[in-house]
């Protein structure tokens, strides 16, 4: 079966993060659509999602309407707060098929400002 270019790209990026994963570092997987953005912190050793945050969460959705970049920053702050409560500071950033540009870049920079290391 021949894979599409987007599937090959996703596989390539995700496997690089999984190969170097260790019990003390987790993978942060990001997903975005035309309107929303979501992220999960995943333990690849146990195959368990530890934390997640999304722009469709009730507390974020009820905020005043702002542009999509600002929403991604709010989601990143929310995820960073949840991670610090569980004492998670070191992660691998899995950007999936998305370029490190725009909302994905804003998301990553906001995580770094809030104490996450990757």
N, C-alpha and C positions, 0 to 999 in steps of 0.2 A: 504494500500500500504506500503510495507516494504522499508525503506530507506537504501541506501548503506552506508557503514561505512564512506566514505568521506563526504557524505551529512550530516550525523549526526554530524560529527566533525565540519563542517562549521556552521551548525545551532547552535551548542552548543557555539562556540566561539563568533559568531556574536550576539547571544541573550544576552550573559553576558555583552557585550558592550552596547547594546541597552537598557537594563534594567536600567543601571545607567546613561544613557545619560540625559543631562540637557540643557537648552537653552544657557548656557554659554560655554559648551564644545561640540565639534564636533567629529565625528568618522572618522579616517583615515583608509581607506580600501586599502589593498595592493593586487596586483595581479601580478603573474610572470609566465612566460612560459620558455621554454628552451633557448630562445634567448633574450627576452625582459622583462621589468618590468614596471609596471604602478601603480599609486596611485591616490586616490581621497579623498578629504575632504568633508564629507557628513553631512548635517544637518538632523538628524533623526526626529526632531520635525516637520519640514516643508516638509520632504522628497525631498530635493533639493541637488544637487551636487554643492558645492561652488567653489572648485578648483580642478584641475587635472594636472598631469604631467606624462609623459611617455618617454620611451627610443626611441619611434618612432616619437617624436616631431622633427621638422625640425632642430632646433638649436642644439639639442643633437645628432641627427643622423649624422649631417655633421662633427662632431668632429672626431679626429683621432681614429682609432679602438683601443680600450683598452679591457681589460678583463671584464667579466660581473659584477664582484664585484665593479670595478671602475665605470662602467656605473650606477649601482644602487646608488652609492654615489653621482654622478652628478645629477641624477634625484631627489634625496632627497634634495640636495642643491637648485635646481631649485624650488621645491615645497615649501621649507622653505622660500625662498625669496618672492614668491607669497603670502604666508600666512602672513608674517610679514607686507607686504604692506596693506593687508586687516585687520591687527591687530588681527590675530588669533594666539594665543600662546598655549592654552590648548586644548588638543585633547585626544581621546581614540584610542589606536593602535589596529586595527582589522587585525590580521595576517592571518585570514581565515584558510585554512587547512595547511598552511605552518609552519614548525617548526621555532622557533626563533634561526636560525642558518644560517651561510653563507651570502647570499645576503640580506636576510630579516634582519638579525642582523646588517649588515653593513649599511643598509638603516636606521634602527632605531637609531643607534648610531650617524650617520651623522645628522639626524633631531635634536637630543638632543644637539649636538655641535652648531647647528645653531639657538638655542633659543626656540625650541618647548618643551613643558612640557607634559609628559604622564607617 
